Amino acid sequence: MLKTAVYKREKVHFTDQGKGRVVILLHGFLGAARIWEKTIQDLSRSYRVIAIDLPGHGQTPCYGYAHSMDLMAKCVKAVMDSLKLKKYVIVGHSMGGYVGLAFADLFPDSLRGLCLFHSTAYPDSEEKKKDRLRAINLVKANKNVYAKGTVINLFAAKNLKYLKDEVSFANEIARHTSKQGIVNALHGMRDRPARDLILGLVEYPIMMVIGEHDSVLPSEQLLEQSKLIKNGTVLYLEHDGHFGFLESPKQSNTALRKFLRKCY
């Protein structure tokens, strides 16, 4: 059941399952808290798992016309403060990882660990920034066509025929993301700053999950980036694209549990 906290006079929706030490799950672009369904089922047997609908996604409304990663991080902090929780691990998928890095920048004393699940600490390249603007125009023209094409691209091509239910599930969540929510997120991702310095500075553990067939973030670039991490772990998913927790849930959850033990 969804719970709510208040940020800037609007209700932020989230789920809260399990007991014990706290793990926050932050979904990616076109996602929602419930995209983590299988991860929540597994981790909540040992941890208190909080999954948040980020601004403009799921049932959390939009704030203005652009959602910076800092705004989303402050929204996450508002949820945690409402629950009176002080220390936790953040697991962020793709855009959720950008939010996790913004959180690490803004609230360094609150983290016990950070998992970048198919995510990067580097900003958009100039070419990628142009792609974001093109995407905004596509969304305005036909949101559903854009969302469906984007979701399919997140899975490794060879997995599509085996994971029809997972693709359908991700598509259904994406379809319910509002046009304004999508545009706001695209603006926010386009304008996010570099945060790679954090990787080499913080003492707490950082894990990077990398998909060999990720068409969004090249695995070679992420493997190189992982060398910057001071206290790092890498999970390399050789059969997966950009959606490892849906493509290889068992392997992902096993690695997450091991990482959480390291953090706590």
Beta strands, then each sheet from edge to edge (+ up, - down):
strand 1: 3-7
strand 2: 10-17
strand 3: 22-26
strand 4: 48-52
strand 5: 88-93
strand 6: 111-117
strand 7: 206-211
strand 8: 232-237
sheet 1: 1+ 2- 4+ 3+ 5+ 6+ 7+ 8+
end
